[in-house]
Amino acid sequence: MKPAATSLLRTWVSRARSLAAAIAAVVAIGGQAAAQSAPDAENGRYAMTPIPEGVLRLDTRTGTVSTCTKNGAGWACYAVPDERSALDAEIGRLQVEVEKLKAELATGPTVSGKVDEALPKSDQLKKASPKVAEGDRRIEIPLPSDQDMDRVMSFLERAWRRLIEMANRVQKDVSGKI
């Protein structure tokens, strides 16, 4: 055998041994990790974290989170509402609705958006025209009565007074704080 081929063979064998050792290490570590993934008897099933209201309890097997509070009779634990399950339920409901709408759309008539006939160039509807006095050819605009004008002016005067009073109060408050 040539020296270059021998050197190449030795390198290949060395790498194969290293790869086999690495695979064995990964398998051994993976087995230990799998054994550790389930909570052991010493640590228990639940992980507890103190919170101001009591204790937050995590079930390490199911992932359920509960809040535990002490009351007169002892400790009571209540499951925390799971937002994920609510979101999953809403997603499921929406998917059913989408499928229903798709089926409804497939059975209904299709409209392409185009029409065969061209639209008319002029508007067919009659346009409203202002009222014209018969003899003078003037437009009649009904004006408000004196009573309506008095009511409007009274409202505006009250609004103006309130605005001025408010501005004076703000000015007094600001000048008093300086």
C-alpha positions, 0 to 999 in steps of 0.5 A, a space after each residue: 500500500 502507498 504511504 498516502 493511502 495508509 495515512 488516509 486509511 488511518 485518518 478515516 479509521 480514527 474519525 470513525 472511532 471518534 464518531 462511534 464514541 460521540 454516538 455512544 455518548 449521545 445515546 447515553 446522555 439521551 437515556 439519562 435525559 429521558 429518565 430525568 424528564 419524568 419527575 422523580 419521587 424525591 422532587 414530587 409531581 408538583 413545582 410550587 412557587 410562592 406568590 402574594 395570594 398563596 402558592 402557584 402550583 405547576 403539575 409537572 406531568 400535565 402542565 396544569 397551573 393552579 393557584 393555592 390559597 389558604 382559607 379557614 378550612 385549609 388549603 384550596 387549589 383552583 386551576 388557572 384558566 388556560 388561555 391556550 385551550 381557549 385559543 385552540 377552541 376559538 381556532 377550531 370554531 373559526 375553521 369550522 365556520 370557514 369550511 361552512 362558508 367555503 361550501 356555501 360559496 361553492 354552491 352559490 352562483 359565481 359573479 365575475 364582476 363584469 357585466 355584459 352591458 355598458 353603463 349609461 353615460 348619463 344619470 337616469 335619475 332626476 336631480 332635485 332642483 331648488 324650489 323656485 317662486 312661480 313669478 319671480 324666478 327666485 329660490 325660496 329658502 325658509 328662514 328661522 322664526 324669531 323664536 328659533 333665533 332667540 333660542 339659539 342666541 340664548 344657548 350661545 350666550 350661556 355657552 359663552 358665559 360658561 366658557 369664560 367662567 371656566 377660563 377664569 377658574 383655570 387662570 386662578 388655579 394656575 396663578 395660585 400654584 405659581 
